[in-house]
Amino acid sequence: MILANAFCLFFFLGTGADPVVSAKSNHCLDAAKACNLNDNCKKLRSSYISICNREISPTERCNRRKCHKALRQFFDRVPSEYTYRMLFCSCQDQACAERRRQTILPSCSYEDKEKPNCLDLRSLCRTDHLCRSRLADFHANCRASYRTITSCPADNYQACLGSYAGMIGFDMTPNYVDSNPTGIVVSPWCNCRGSGNMEEECEKFLKDFTENPCLRNAIQAFGNGTDVNMSPKGPTFSATQAPRVEKTPSLPDDLSDSTSLGTSVITTCTSIQEQGLKANNSKELSMCFTELTTNISPGSKKVIKLYSGSCRARLSTALTALPLLMLTLAL
């Protein structure tokens, strides 16, 4: 027992982990471990961590432009099953929440010496076509909707989370404002000081992040796993499919193009022809041509050779009875 306790103490000391903290589930740490088990995720995550942590000079903590580029590559090229778990993991303690906040290395990619005005930051974003497009997607997919259950347009959490992640790697990059494990507040690195007569518009723009029920609900739902039924991965389709448009079967040489053909007959014949059955050996195909003769429009002078044996028998009987009929009429 003593040896076992000593081993446990050595394990926690060796890993730098606190036994009490480690007893709790840290979903953000689990997400990072899962990323490391995937070669592509591990490679691109290591790349942006290296670039964003590389100090250029005592006054420049990193090359922010390169850091943003590496972050965009990570979120664009790694499946969301890894990136979302790291970015939107649920937390019960401050240590977990701080790991979540540090996912995008805010000291380089997010924070700056001073916070710019949010409208200035928005104007800067709009000068870049990609940033402008990503910001427009965010407003479209994360705008608060009071006509839906989740406060998201079409109850689509997935679209909102994707639009949020799509803005990471630009000057408009959003992030968690603090290490509060449960009170989720995200924002770009900006404020509305110095907005002048545009302060109301600035506050409205900032609240699209800080007080957005759609975005907050989407992040919380993903973290606790309740987004499964509320975030359609794509458009839903009816189980009943439209009938397949069949090709018109080849007509016999002596059948006029103006002949009216029943739709059901065309479908039957076409399905037989598509199966590659030969006319000489196919009873069904013979029946098709017999059925075609019943749909000849009135007044048509074309005659079709009948291939059905039963049809020939009926024709022979009719010819035998014809003289008797004529004799009856003469009398």
Secondary structure, DSSP 8 states (H G I E B T S, - for coil): -HHHHHHHHHHHHHHT--HHHHTS--HHHHHHHHHHTSHHHHHHHHHHHHHHT---SSS--S-HHHHHHHHHHHHHHS-HHHHHHHHS---SSHHHHHHHHGGG-HHHHT--SS--BHHHHHHHHHTSHHHHHHHHHHHHHHS--TTSSSSSGGG-HHHHHHHHHHTTTSTT-EEESS--SSS--EEES-B-TT-GGGHHHHHHHHHHHHT-HHHHHHHHHHHHTTTTTTS-SS----SS------------TTS-TT----HHHHHHHHHHHHTT--TTT-HHHHHHHHHHHTT--TT---------HHHHHHHHHHHHHHHHHHHHHH-
